[in-house]
């Protein structure tokens, strides 16, 4: 089967991580949409400091635009959007924690640290909530307190699985029309 990754608008692409050569790229049919999940290989960046493994991940719609919760659950309340994004973040944190065997950081610094690219330009407005946030993520794991060496294959698969679990919950809540 011939497949090539969807293209992202060039103006938006300049703001996004480089996903030219992902460690994982797959399709997911969910909620009547065909989505593409991509996870980057582990990278290290000087400005993150020593011992920090960074992985980028995103979910794209069929047209190549990063998915936002509003694409699946357009009428989610702000509270529901916050709760669904919180669930996604919990899943991603658990994935990295399990892969690395992370112990709590002695100084209380969150590990892993999660970052997102903010609201998608077409959904950005002064009152935008988490439902407008593009599903484009950075997961930075400080490995200094890890009990296991990070395995790229396991981390990438764990991040992918966390995304799928969260997306299925998003779709289910949208079907159920939960007024959270």
Backbone torsions as a table, in degrees:
resi	resn	phi	psi	omega
1	UNK	NA	124.5	178.0
2	UNK	-79.9	132.1	179.0
3	UNK	-146.6	138.4	172.3
4	UNK	-133.1	149.3	-177.1
5	UNK	-64.9	148.6	177.2
6	UNK	-63.4	156.3	178.2
7	UNK	-94.3	148.2	178.6
8	UNK	-111.1	139.9	176.6
9	UNK	-46.5	131.9	-174.3
10	UNK	-60.3	-36.0	177.9
11	UNK	-63.6	-40.6	178.0
12	UNK	-73.6	-37.1	-178.0
13	UNK	-57.3	-34.3	-178.9
14	UNK	-62.0	-23.9	-178.1
15	UNK	-91.9	-9.1	-171.7
16	UNK	-102.3	161.3	177.4
17	UNK	-67.1	158.9	177.8
18	UNK	-76.4	114.4	179.3
19	UNK	-120.4	31.9	-179.6
20	UNK	-62.5	-33.0	-176.8
21	UNK	-131.9	71.5	-176.2
22	UNK	-69.1	153.5	175.1
23	UNK	-76.5	-24.9	178.1
24	UNK	-145.0	136.1	175.6
25	UNK	-146.4	121.5	-179.6
26	UNK	-150.7	160.5	177.3
27	UNK	-95.2	151.6	175.1
28	UNK	-140.5	124.1	174.8
29	UNK	-95.0	118.8	-173.5
30	UNK	-152.8	132.6	176.6
31	UNK	58.0	33.5	-179.8
32	UNK	76.9	9.7	179.5
33	UNK	-121.0	147.4	172.7
34	UNK	-100.5	115.6	-176.6
35	UNK	-110.9	154.3	173.7
36	UNK	-116.9	125.4	176.1
37	UNK	-104.9	129.3	175.7
38	UNK	-131.3	138.2	177.7
39	UNK	-128.3	132.8	-178.3
40	UNK	-79.3	164.2	168.9
41	UNK	-68.0	164.7	174.9
42	UNK	-67.3	136.9	177.0
43	UNK	-134.5	160.5	172.8
44	UNK	-122.0	141.7	180.0
45	UNK	-127.0	135.0	-176.4
46	UNK	-55.6	-41.1	-176.5
47	UNK	-71.3	-11.5	175.1
48	UNK	-85.2	-18.5	-179.0
49	UNK	96.4	171.3	-177.3
50	UNK	-71.6	147.1	174.3
51	UNK	75.4	18.6	178.8
52	UNK	-110.7	117.4	176.1
53	UNK	-91.6	130.8	-177.9
54	UNK	-119.9	132.0	175.1
55	UNK	-127.0	137.7	174.0
56	UNK	-106.6	148.5	177.5
57	UNK	-146.6	149.4	173.7
58	UNK	-150.7	162.9	174.1
59	UNK	-125.7	126.5	-177.2
60	UNK	-113.3	143.6	171.1
61	UNK	-72.0	173.1	-178.6
62	UNK	-61.6	-28.4	179.2
63	UNK	-83.5	2.7	177.6
64	UNK	90.0	0.8	178.5
65	UNK	-83.7	137.1	176.0
66	UNK	-57.5	135.5	179.5
67	UNK	-68.5	145.9	169.7
68	UNK	-126.0	155.1	178.1
69	UNK	-53.4	-37.4	-179.8
70	UNK	-60.3	-22.8	177.0
71	UNK	-69.6	-26.0	-178.5
72	UNK	-104.7	-33.0	-171.4
73	UNK	-138.7	71.8	-170.4
74	UNK	-62.2	-28.5	-176.4
75	UNK	-105.2	20.8	177.0
76	UNK	-61.5	137.4	175.4
77	UNK	-67.7	165.0	176.5
78	UNK	-60.1	-38.3	178.9
79	UNK	-65.5	-42.6	178.4
80	UNK	-63.2	-42.9	179.7
81	UNK	-61.0	-44.6	177.8
82	UNK	-59.9	-47.0	-178.6
83	UNK	-64.2	-40.0	-179.4
84	UNK	-70.6	-37.8	174.9
85	UNK	-68.4	-37.1	176.6
86	UNK	-61.7	-41.0	177.7
87	UNK	-60.9	-45.1	177.6
88	UNK	-58.3	-46.8	-179.1
89	UNK	-62.8	-39.6	177.2
90	UNK	-62.4	-42.1	179.2
91	UNK	-63.8	-43.4	179.5
92	UNK	-65.8	-42.1	177.9
93	UNK	-62.6	-43.0	178.5
94	UNK	-62.8	-38.6	-179.9
95	UNK	-60.5	-49.8	-179.3
96	UNK	-68.1	-39.1	179.8
97	UNK	-60.2	-43.8	179.9
98	UNK	-67.5	-44.4	-177.7
99	UNK	-62.4	-43.8	-176.2
100	UNK	-91.8	-10.1	-174.8
101	UNK	61.7	47.1	-174.7
102	UNK	-70.5	138.4	171.8
103	UNK	-103.7	157.9	177.6
104	UNK	-57.4	139.0	177.8
105	UNK	-68.1	132.3	-177.7
106	UNK	-56.3	-32.0	-178.8
107	UNK	-94.5	6.5	176.1
108	UNK	83.4	5.8	178.7
109	UNK	-67.0	131.1	178.8
110	UNK	-59.5	139.2	178.4
111	UNK	-149.6	117.5	5.9
112	UNK	-77.3	165.6	173.3
113	UNK	-99.5	134.0	-178.6
114	UNK	-111.8	140.9	176.5
115	UNK	-136.2	149.8	175.5
116	UNK	-130.7	167.3	-173.7
117	UNK	-90.0	2.9	176.5
118	UNK	85.8	-167.5	-175.3
119	UNK	-66.8	143.6	175.4
120	UNK	-68.1	138.1	-173.1
121	UNK	-51.1	-38.7	-178.8
122	UNK	-74.2	-13.8	179.2
123	UNK	-108.9	-7.0	-177.5
124	UNK	-70.0	131.3	174.8
125	UNK	-160.4	165.2	-175.8
126	UNK	-55.7	-33.0	-177.9
127	UNK	-100.0	17.1	-179.3
128	UNK	-61.2	142.1	178.3
129	UNK	-117.8	-167.2	-177.5
130	UNK	-61.0	-20.4	178.0
131	UNK	-64.9	-21.0	180.0
132	UNK	-91.1	-8.4	-175.4
133	UNK	-69.1	129.1	177.0
134	UNK	-69.2	138.3	-179.9
135	UNK	-82.7	71.5	176.3
136	UNK	-130.3	117.1	-167.2
137	UNK	-128.0	153.2	167.8
138	UNK	-121.8	133.1	177.9
139	UNK	-120.7	111.4	-177.7
140	UNK	-110.9	118.7	-176.8
141	UNK	-114.4	120.1	175.4
142	UNK	-78.4	113.8	-174.1
143	UNK	-88.6	0.4	-177.4
144	UNK	-63.3	-26.0	-179.6
145	UNK	-110.6	19.8	179.4
146	UNK	-80.7	145.6	175.9
147	UNK	-95.3	-11.0	177.8
148	UNK	-132.7	149.3	173.9
149	UNK	-72.7	134.0	179.3
150	UNK	-66.5	130.8	175.4
151	UNK	-103.9	120.2	-175.7
152	UNK	-55.4	-46.4	-177.2
153	UNK	-60.3	-41.6	-179.5
154	UNK	-71.1	-41.5	178.8
155	UNK	-63.7	-46.9	-179.0
156	UNK	-60.6	-45.3	179.1
157	UNK	-65.5	-37.9	178.8
158	UNK	-66.8	-40.8	177.7
159	UNK	-64.4	-44.9	177.6
160	UNK	-58.8	-44.2	-179.0
161	UNK	-65.3	-40.0	177.1
162	UNK	-61.3	-41.7	178.2
163	UNK	-62.8	-44.6	-178.4
164	UNK	-64.1	-44.5	178.5
165	UNK	-58.9	-46.4	-179.1
166	UNK	-66.0	-43.4	179.7
167	UNK	-62.7	-38.4	177.5
168	UNK	-65.0	-37.3	176.7
169	UNK	-67.2	-41.7	177.1
170	UNK	-56.9	-47.7	-178.5
171	UNK	-64.5	-41.8	179.6
172	UNK	-63.7	-45.4	179.0
173	UNK	-63.7	-36.6	176.8
174	UNK	-64.4	-42.9	178.7
175	UNK	-63.7	-40.9	-178.1
176	UNK	-76.6	-16.1	-178.9
177	UNK	61.7	38.5	-176.9
178	UNK	-62.6	130.0	-177.6
179	UNK	-88.5	23.9	-175.8
180	UNK	-37.4	NA	NA
